[in-house]
Amino acid sequence: MKGFFICTLLWVGITSCAITKKEKKVENPDINKDAWELVWSDEFDQDGLPDTTKWNYATRGNSWGWGNNEKQWYTVADPDNAYIKDGILTITAIKEPLSGKDYSSARLTTKGKGDWKYCKVVVRAKVPKGRGTWPAIWMMPTENTYGNWPQSGEIDIMEHVGFEPDTVSSTVHTGFYNHIKKTQVGEEFYLPTATTDFHVYSMEWTEKVIRSFVDGKHYFTFRNNGKGHGAWPFDQPFHLILNLAIGGGLGGKKGIDNSLFPHDYMIDYVRVYQKQ
């Protein structure tokens, strides 16, 4: 058993997906090579723990559920919860008592190691299936230039909740538009194979617009309306976050199915581009 607040490494096997290198390295159909240049990436080609020159383990906020009443404890450098094997990063949520929580999982960020103002983010991933799961690909401001959340913004590139297995969504949060006020702006995308197949989730962010895609299909647009940082705080560096939450205000709206644990959130690659 893991100790209170201290993670003991429990080496267990991580099941890799059946995917060929040819399939894995397929180019993203949404990239116009004449407009975007690769500036940061992780192909997860080295087995073991995530590369600490690129990723941090986020644990702050665990005790209060990250403000979302989430039920997991995020661990640090524990291969049970985040491990690379055969070119795939797997974030695993486990049903186990840990530090006052009922589940363990991982939350990885690029803060201080990958921070960008205007960029295109491309992630190929497969989300888990099960009521109560809440995997995401998202971005937060590195310096909170306009104040704490939501004043400095949030970009949700992809979110998936287990009680809607055939749907993913993309959302933004700002001082004017956020879920506390129920004014958040976003769209859903019907994706019946979200939990069975890998898909390419991407977001294009410029000084004028944020646009989200699934497998190159554009489905969400948020424009800079010129009304200041309350509407558009997206003129500062943001960093990337990959995590698998359990329960919470969104993920746990219809409860948690404990019969399906553990859950695997699988990421093939992360690539970040900027305008040439």
C-alpha atoms as a printed R data frame, in Angstrom:
    type eleno elety resid chain resno       x      y       z
1   ATOM     1    CA   MET     A     1   0.000  0.000   0.000
2   ATOM     2    CA   LYS     A     2   1.244  3.464  -0.735
3   ATOM     3    CA   GLY     A     3   2.102  5.591   2.314
4   ATOM     4    CA   PHE     A     4   0.277  8.776   3.289
5   ATOM     5    CA   PHE     A     5   1.486 11.645   1.043
6   ATOM     6    CA   ILE     A     6   4.459  9.514  -0.083
7   ATOM     7    CA   CYS     A     7   4.264  7.365  -3.165
8   ATOM     8    CA   THR     A     8   6.071  4.032  -3.179
9   ATOM     9    CA   LEU     A     9   6.855  2.762  -6.637
10  ATOM    10    CA   LEU     A    10   4.878 -0.381  -7.396
11  ATOM    11    CA   TRP     A    11   6.154 -1.836 -10.629
12  ATOM    12    CA   VAL     A    12   3.312 -3.354 -12.538
13  ATOM    13    CA   GLY     A    13   2.988 -4.001 -16.240
14  ATOM    14    CA   ILE     A    14   1.249 -1.485 -18.427
15  ATOM    15    CA   THR     A    15  -0.738 -3.012 -21.261
16  ATOM    16    CA   SER     A    16   0.295 -1.536 -24.576
17  ATOM    17    CA   CYS     A    17  -2.092 -1.041 -27.422
18  ATOM    18    CA   ALA     A    18  -1.872 -2.984 -30.639
19  ATOM    19    CA   ILE     A    19  -0.540 -0.274 -32.895
20  ATOM    20    CA   THR     A    20   2.176 -0.361 -35.492
21  ATOM    21    CA   LYS     A    21   4.909  2.225 -35.802
22  ATOM    22    CA   LYS     A    22   3.548  3.103 -39.229
23  ATOM    23    CA   GLU     A    23   0.153  3.845 -37.707
24  ATOM    24    CA   LYS     A    24   1.714  5.664 -34.771
25  ATOM    25    CA   LYS     A    25   3.713  8.082 -36.883
26  ATOM    26    CA   VAL     A    26   0.902  9.052 -39.208
27  ATOM    27    CA   GLU     A    27   0.937 12.757 -39.906
28  ATOM    28    CA   ASN     A    28  -1.800 14.922 -38.490
29  ATOM    29    CA   PRO     A    29  -4.228 15.736 -41.343
30  ATOM    30    CA   ASP     A    30  -4.907 19.162 -39.882
31  ATOM    31    CA   ILE     A    31  -1.394 20.586 -40.198
32  ATOM    32    CA   ASN     A    32  -0.580 22.957 -43.029
33  ATOM    33    CA   LYS     A    33   3.197 22.624 -43.167
34  ATOM    34    CA   ASP     A    34   3.513 25.942 -44.968
35  ATOM    35    CA   ALA     A    35   1.977 27.793 -42.019
36  ATOM    36    CA   TRP     A    36   3.127 25.952 -38.882
37  ATOM    37    CA   GLU     A    37   6.533 24.852 -37.607
38  ATOM    38    CA   LEU     A    38   7.090 22.153 -34.967
39  ATOM    39    CA   VAL     A    39   8.601 23.756 -31.845
40  ATOM    40    CA   TRP     A    40   8.037 21.124 -29.116
41  ATOM    41    CA   SER     A    41   7.037 17.487 -29.038
42  ATOM    42    CA   ASP     A    42   7.051 14.236 -27.123
43  ATOM    43    CA   GLU     A    43   6.715 11.043 -29.148
44  ATOM    44    CA   PHE     A    44   6.995  8.849 -26.008
45  ATOM    45    CA   ASP     A    45   9.591  6.639 -27.664
46  ATOM    46    CA   GLN     A    46  11.577  5.927 -24.486
47  ATOM    47    CA   ASP     A    47  10.066  3.344 -22.123
48  ATOM    48    CA   GLY     A    48   9.805  4.358 -18.476
49  ATOM    49    CA   LEU     A    49   8.533  7.352 -16.546
50  ATOM    50    CA   PRO     A    50   7.639 10.584 -18.393
51  ATOM    51    CA   ASP     A    51  10.584 12.783 -19.408
52  ATOM    52    CA   THR     A    52  11.084 15.283 -16.570
53  ATOM    53    CA   THR     A    53  12.783 17.743 -18.922
54  ATOM    54    CA   LYS     A    54   9.369 18.100 -20.575
55  ATOM    55    CA   TRP     A    55   6.798 17.183 -17.916
56  ATOM    56    CA   ASN     A    56   5.983 18.045 -14.312
57  ATOM    57    CA   TYR     A    57   3.768 16.054 -11.960
58  ATOM    58    CA   ALA     A    58   1.046 18.344 -10.631
59  ATOM    59    CA   THR     A    59  -0.104 17.600  -7.090
60  ATOM    60    CA   ARG     A    60  -1.041 20.993  -5.634
61  ATOM    61    CA   GLY     A    61  -4.762 21.137  -4.977
62  ATOM    62    CA   ASN     A    62  -5.172 17.423  -4.366
63  ATOM    63    CA   SER     A    63  -6.545 17.892  -0.863
64  ATOM    64    CA   TRP     A    64  -9.512 19.974  -2.040
65  ATOM    65    CA   GLY     A    65 -10.259 18.177  -5.282
66  ATOM    66    CA   TRP     A    66  -8.748 20.852  -7.550
67  ATOM    67    CA   GLY     A    67 -11.844 22.986  -7.002
68  ATOM    68    CA   ASN     A    68 -13.958 20.426  -8.858
69  ATOM    69    CA   ASN     A    69 -14.613 17.979  -5.987
70  ATOM    70    CA   GLU     A    70 -12.583 15.338  -7.823
71  ATOM    71    CA   LYS     A    71 -12.059 11.992  -6.096
72  ATOM    72    CA   GLN     A    72  -8.505 11.053  -7.151
73  ATOM    73    CA   TRP     A    73  -5.093 11.691  -5.623
74  ATOM    74    CA   TYR     A    74  -2.494 12.629  -8.229
75  ATOM    75    CA   THR     A    75   0.804 10.834  -7.616
76  ATOM    76    CA   VAL     A    76   4.402 11.767  -8.424
77  ATOM    77    CA   ALA     A    77   6.720  9.543 -10.497
78  ATOM    78    CA   ASP     A    78   4.621  6.443  -9.849
79  ATOM    79    CA   PRO     A    79   4.680  3.990 -12.766
80  ATOM    80    CA   ASP     A    80   1.344  2.617 -11.609
81  ATOM    81    CA   ASN     A    81  -0.224  5.911 -12.697
82  ATOM    82    CA   ALA     A    82   1.935  7.254 -15.546
83  ATOM    83    CA   TYR     A    83   4.249  5.113 -17.653
84  ATOM    84    CA   ILE     A    84   5.593  4.922 -21.209
85  ATOM    85    CA   LYS     A    85   5.783  1.598 -23.015
86  ATOM    86    CA   ASP     A    86   5.987  0.766 -26.733
87  ATOM    87    CA   GLY     A    87   5.617  4.408 -27.744
88  ATOM    88    CA   ILE     A    88   2.503  5.104 -25.673
89  ATOM    89    CA   LEU     A    89   2.131  7.194 -22.528
90  ATOM    90    CA   THR     A    90  -0.550  5.616 -20.343
91  ATOM    91    CA   ILE     A    91  -2.137  7.551 -17.490
92  ATOM    92    CA   THR     A    92  -3.903  5.025 -15.258
93  ATOM    93    CA   ALA     A    93  -6.574  5.662 -12.654
94  ATOM    94    CA   ILE     A    94  -6.722  2.999  -9.936
95  ATOM    95    CA   LYS     A    95  -9.364  2.399  -7.289
96  ATOM    96    CA   GLU     A    96  -7.324  2.428  -4.087
97  ATOM    97    CA   PRO     A    97  -7.298  4.456  -0.851
98  ATOM    98    CA   LEU     A    98  -4.567  7.073  -1.011
99  ATOM    99    CA   SER     A    99  -4.050 10.220   1.087
100 ATOM   100    CA   GLY     A   100  -7.711 10.481   2.000
101 ATOM   101    CA   LYS     A   101  -8.949  9.836  -1.533
102 ATOM   102    CA   ASP     A   102 -10.501  6.720  -3.044
103 ATOM   103    CA   TYR     A   103  -8.541  6.672  -6.320
104 ATOM   104    CA   SER     A   104  -5.040  7.410  -7.635
105 ATOM   105    CA   SER     A   105  -4.153  8.925 -11.009
106 ATOM   106    CA   ALA     A   106  -1.681 11.348 -12.639
107 ATOM   107    CA   ARG     A   107  -1.689 14.907 -13.915
108 ATOM   108    CA   LEU     A   108   1.201 16.006 -16.139
109 ATOM   109    CA   THR     A   109   1.986 19.597 -17.096
110 ATOM   110    CA   THR     A   110   4.582 21.387 -19.224
111 ATOM   111    CA   LYS     A   111   4.643 24.522 -17.045
112 ATOM   112    CA   GLY     A   112   8.093 26.115 -17.171
113 ATOM   113    CA   LYS     A   113   9.208 23.513 -19.717
114 ATOM   114    CA   GLY     A   114   6.779 24.211 -22.526
115 ATOM   115    CA   ASP     A   115   4.941 27.555 -22.493
116 ATOM   116    CA   TRP     A   116   3.589 29.185 -25.621
117 ATOM   117    CA   LYS     A   117   1.766 32.328 -26.693
118 ATOM   118    CA   TYR     A   118  -0.225 31.401 -29.821
119 ATOM   119    CA   CYS     A   119   0.327 27.892 -31.081
120 ATOM   120    CA   LYS     A   120  -1.216 24.761 -32.495
121 ATOM   121    CA   VAL     A   121  -1.424 21.739 -30.188
122 ATOM   122    CA   VAL     A   122  -1.851 18.252 -31.664
123 ATOM   123    CA   VAL     A   123  -2.408 15.180 -29.490
124 ATOM   124    CA   ARG     A   124  -3.224 11.643 -30.610
125 ATOM   125    CA   ALA     A   125  -5.026  9.807 -27.827
126 ATOM   126    CA   LYS     A   126  -7.586  7.212 -26.790
127 ATOM   127    CA   VAL     A   127  -9.815  7.914 -23.790
128 ATOM   128    CA   PRO     A   128 -11.049  5.329 -21.267
129 ATOM   129    CA   LYS     A   129 -14.569  3.934 -21.073
130 ATOM   130    CA   GLY     A   130 -16.442  4.093 -17.792
131 ATOM   131    CA   ARG     A   131 -18.877  6.284 -15.894
132 ATOM   132    CA   GLY     A   132 -17.001  8.683 -13.636
133 ATOM   133    CA   THR     A   133 -13.882  9.115 -15.793
134 ATOM   134    CA   TRP     A   134 -12.828 12.588 -16.929
135 ATOM   135    CA   PRO     A   135  -9.712 12.698 -19.163
136 ATOM   136    CA   ALA     A   136  -8.623 15.980 -20.687
137 ATOM   137    CA   ILE     A   137  -6.123 17.832 -22.854
138 ATOM   138    CA   TRP     A   138  -6.084 21.478 -21.809
139 ATOM   139    CA   MET     A   139  -4.051 24.634 -21.253
140 ATOM   140    CA   MET     A   140  -3.684 27.100 -18.389
141 ATOM   141    CA   PRO     A   141  -1.847 30.437 -18.177
142 ATOM   142    CA   THR     A   142   1.684 30.205 -16.854
143 ATOM   143    CA   GLU     A   143   1.763 33.561 -15.030
144 ATOM   144    CA   ASN     A   144  -1.939 34.415 -14.433
145 ATOM   145    CA   THR     A   145  -1.397 37.872 -15.879
146 ATOM   146    CA   TYR     A   146  -4.988 38.997 -15.244
147 ATOM   147    CA   GLY     A   147  -5.553 37.240 -11.905
148 ATOM   148    CA   ASN     A   148  -6.563 33.813 -10.720
149 ATOM   149    CA   TRP     A   149  -9.004 31.526 -12.498
150 ATOM   150    CA   PRO     A   150 -11.030 32.315 -14.497
151 ATOM   151    CA   GLN     A   151  -9.691 35.822 -15.095
152 ATOM   152    CA   SER     A   152  -6.537 34.648 -16.896
153 ATOM   153    CA   GLY     A   153  -8.330 32.036 -18.969
154 ATOM   154    CA   GLU     A   154  -8.443 28.310 -19.657
155 ATOM   155    CA   ILE     A   155  -8.448 26.449 -22.975
156 ATOM   156    CA   ASP     A   156  -9.973 22.965 -22.958
157 ATOM   157    CA   ILE     A   157  -8.737 21.332 -26.139
158 ATOM   158    CA   MET     A   158 -10.492 18.038 -25.417
159 ATOM   159    CA   GLU     A   159 -12.601 16.788 -22.542
160 ATOM   160    CA   HIS     A   160 -14.451 13.500 -22.281
161 ATOM   161    CA   VAL     A   161 -16.777 12.285 -19.551
162 ATOM   162    CA   GLY     A   162 -17.554  8.616 -19.112
163 ATOM   163    CA   PHE     A   163 -21.303  9.023 -18.930
164 ATOM   164    CA   GLU     A   164 -21.222 10.353 -22.509
165 ATOM   165    CA   PRO     A   165 -18.845  7.840 -24.137
166 ATOM   166    CA   ASP     A   166 -19.633  8.912 -27.708
167 ATOM   167    CA   THR     A   167 -18.920 12.634 -27.249
168 ATOM   168    CA   VAL     A   168 -15.902 14.905 -26.747
169 ATOM   169    CA   SER     A   169 -15.930 18.645 -26.228
170 ATOM   170    CA   SER     A   170 -13.803 21.783 -26.442
171 ATOM   171    CA   THR     A   171 -14.419 24.809 -24.222
172 ATOM   172    CA   VAL     A   172 -12.888 28.110 -23.130
173 ATOM   173    CA   HIS     A   173 -13.219 29.858 -19.778
174 ATOM   174    CA   THR     A   174 -12.586 33.560 -19.117
175 ATOM   175    CA   GLY     A   175 -13.718 36.208 -16.649
176 ATOM   176    CA   PHE     A   176 -16.843 36.820 -18.721
177 ATOM   177    CA   TYR     A   177 -17.383 33.259 -19.915
178 ATOM   178    CA   ASN     A   178 -17.013 30.436 -17.388
179 ATOM   179    CA   HIS     A   179 -18.929 27.529 -15.867
180 ATOM   180    CA   ILE     A   180 -19.408 29.275 -12.498
181 ATOM   181    CA   LYS     A   181 -21.555 31.873 -14.271
182 ATOM   182    CA   LYS     A   182 -22.835 29.181 -16.653
183 ATOM   183    CA   THR     A   183 -21.630 31.349 -19.516
184 ATOM   184    CA   GLN     A   184 -18.784 29.116 -20.729
185 ATOM   185    CA   VAL     A   185 -18.425 28.831 -24.490
186 ATOM   186    CA   GLY     A   186 -17.821 25.487 -26.150
187 ATOM   187    CA   GLU     A   187 -19.047 22.792 -28.499
188 ATOM   188    CA   GLU     A   188 -19.478 19.029 -28.489
189 ATOM   189    CA   PHE     A   189 -18.352 16.596 -31.184
190 ATOM   190    CA   TYR     A   190 -20.011 13.227 -31.766
191 ATOM   191    CA   LEU     A   191 -17.297 10.572 -31.741
192 ATOM   192    CA   PRO     A   192 -18.673  7.039 -31.242
193 ATOM   193    CA   THR     A   193 -15.195  5.455 -31.317
194 ATOM   194    CA   ALA     A   194 -13.614  7.789 -28.752
195 ATOM   195    CA   THR     A   195 -13.033  4.955 -26.265
196 ATOM   196    CA   THR     A   196 -12.056  2.264 -28.769
197 ATOM   197    CA   ASP     A   197  -9.769  4.059 -31.241
198 ATOM   198    CA   PHE     A   198  -7.032  6.663 -31.221
199 ATOM   199    CA   HIS     A   199  -8.054 10.083 -32.543
200 ATOM   200    CA   VAL     A   200  -6.161 13.293 -33.270
201 ATOM   201    CA   TYR     A   201  -7.302 16.201 -31.097
202 ATOM   202    CA   SER     A   202  -5.962 19.601 -32.090
203 ATOM   203    CA   MET     A   203  -6.363 23.285 -31.301
204 ATOM   204    CA   GLU     A   204  -5.247 26.302 -33.288
205 ATOM   205    CA   TRP     A   205  -4.731 29.536 -31.321
206 ATOM   206    CA   THR     A   206  -3.823 32.923 -32.823
207 ATOM   207    CA   GLU     A   207  -4.246 36.501 -31.626
208 ATOM   208    CA   LYS     A   208  -7.700 36.527 -33.233
209 ATOM   209    CA   VAL     A   209  -9.244 33.095 -32.783
210 ATOM   210    CA   ILE     A   210  -9.171 29.692 -31.085
211 ATOM   211    CA   ARG     A   211 -10.346 26.750 -33.196
212 ATOM   212    CA   SER     A   212 -10.672 23.085 -32.206
213 ATOM   213    CA   PHE     A   213 -10.612 19.943 -34.355
214 ATOM   214    CA   VAL     A   214 -11.049 16.172 -34.187
215 ATOM   215    CA   ASP     A   215  -9.169 14.230 -36.862
216 ATOM   216    CA   GLY     A   216  -8.847 17.445 -38.832
217 ATOM   217    CA   LYS     A   217 -12.574 18.257 -38.659
218 ATOM   218    CA   HIS     A   218 -13.202 21.748 -37.342
219 ATOM   219    CA   TYR     A   219 -16.078 21.983 -34.852
220 ATOM   220    CA   PHE     A   220 -15.463 24.847 -32.387
221 ATOM   221    CA   THR     A   221 -14.504 28.502 -32.828
222 ATOM   222    CA   PHE     A   222 -13.969 31.216 -30.203
223 ATOM   223    CA   ARG     A   223 -13.074 34.665 -31.519
224 ATOM   224    CA   ASN     A   224 -11.423 37.684 -29.952
225 ATOM   225    CA   ASN     A   225 -14.305 40.165 -29.822
226 ATOM   226    CA   GLY     A   226 -12.120 43.097 -28.782
227 ATOM   227    CA   LYS     A   227 -13.814 43.520 -25.371
228 ATOM   228    CA   GLY     A   228 -10.628 43.181 -23.330
229 ATOM   229    CA   HIS     A   229  -9.112 40.488 -21.155
230 ATOM   230    CA   GLY     A   230 -12.451 39.673 -19.513
231 ATOM   231    CA   ALA     A   231 -13.459 38.145 -22.827
232 ATOM   232    CA   TRP     A   232 -10.022 37.398 -24.299
233 ATOM   233    CA   PRO     A   233  -7.176 36.780 -21.813
234 ATOM   234    CA   PHE     A   234  -5.458 34.651 -24.446
235 ATOM   235    CA   ASP     A   235  -2.555 37.022 -25.140
236 ATOM   236    CA   GLN     A   236  -0.084 35.468 -22.691
237 ATOM   237    CA   PRO     A   237   1.877 32.192 -22.514
238 ATOM   238    CA   PHE     A   238  -0.059 29.051 -21.615
239 ATOM   239    CA   HIS     A   239   1.177 25.551 -20.765
240 ATOM   240    CA   LEU     A   240  -0.257 22.133 -21.539
241 ATOM   241    CA   ILE     A   241  -1.934 19.663 -19.132
242 ATOM   242    CA   LEU     A   242  -2.756 15.967 -19.563
243 ATOM   243    CA   ASN     A   243  -4.753 14.324 -16.789
244 ATOM   244    CA   LEU     A   244  -7.292 11.672 -15.921
245 ATOM   245    CA   ALA     A   245  -9.667 12.817 -13.174
246 ATOM   246    CA   ILE     A   246 -12.269 10.668 -11.449
247 ATOM   247    CA   GLY     A   247 -15.630 12.096 -10.427
248 ATOM   248    CA   GLY     A   248 -15.861 15.820  -9.841
249 ATOM   249    CA   GLY     A   249 -18.400 18.438 -10.810
250 ATOM   250    CA   LEU     A   250 -18.470 17.338 -14.447
251 ATOM   251    CA   GLY     A   251 -17.016 13.831 -14.539
252 ATOM   252    CA   GLY     A   252 -19.040 12.628 -11.572
253 ATOM   253    CA   LYS     A   253 -22.423 14.101 -12.488
254 ATOM   254    CA   LYS     A   254 -23.875 10.603 -12.900
255 ATOM   255    CA   GLY     A   255 -21.729  8.804 -10.368
256 ATOM   256    CA   ILE     A   256 -18.738  6.468 -10.678
257 ATOM   257    CA   ASP     A   257 -18.861  2.862 -11.870
258 ATOM   258    CA   ASN     A   258 -16.301  1.146  -9.620
259 ATOM   259    CA   SER     A   259 -16.599 -2.176 -11.437
260 ATOM   260    CA   LEU     A   260 -14.482 -1.071 -14.393
261 ATOM   261    CA   PHE     A   261 -11.239  0.053 -12.732
262 ATOM   262    CA   PRO     A   262  -8.407  0.468 -13.521
263 ATOM   263    CA   HIS     A   263  -8.864  2.940 -16.381
264 ATOM   264    CA   ASP     A   264  -6.207  3.772 -18.997
265 ATOM   265    CA   TYR     A   265  -5.917  7.094 -20.823
266 ATOM   266    CA   MET     A   266  -3.480  6.486 -23.678
267 ATOM   267    CA   ILE     A   267  -1.488  9.206 -25.457
268 ATOM   268    CA   ASP     A   268   0.487  8.428 -28.614
269 ATOM   269    CA   TYR     A   269   2.172 11.800 -29.106
270 ATOM   270    CA   VAL     A   270   2.009 15.494 -28.246
271 ATOM   271    CA   ARG     A   271   3.167 18.069 -30.805
272 ATOM   272    CA   VAL     A   272   3.191 21.846 -30.563
273 ATOM   273    CA   TYR     A   273   3.558 24.125 -33.589
274 ATOM   274    CA   GLN     A   274   3.899 27.882 -33.996
275 ATOM   275    CA   LYS     A   275   3.560 30.167 -37.005
276 ATOM   276    CA   GLN     A   276   6.697 30.472 -39.083
